[in-house]
């Protein structure tokens, strides 16, 4: 699977936790993301607070559209994004879909 495959997917309720091997394969699609405990996490850095908040608001729109919501830690020039499916007790395909869409959001804003 490639990141572009994840971008074409939509989140669905009730997905099961992925086996570790499947999560490992999907991690290859997401450069610089890490699995920490039951979360898929990455820190995004920006030049200023305005850019950070623009990212947060755009990500909130994606989360709303997918009906899957990350935990965010927002700072002046960075945002830590944590995707997890707490109901499933870990990572599901939904988390990888949303992480790929987060990457695409940043890529589309980078000149």
Helices and strands as residue ranges (DSSP letters): H 3-7, H 20-27, E 34-36, E 39-45, H 49-66, E 71-74, E 78-83, G 86-88, H 93-109
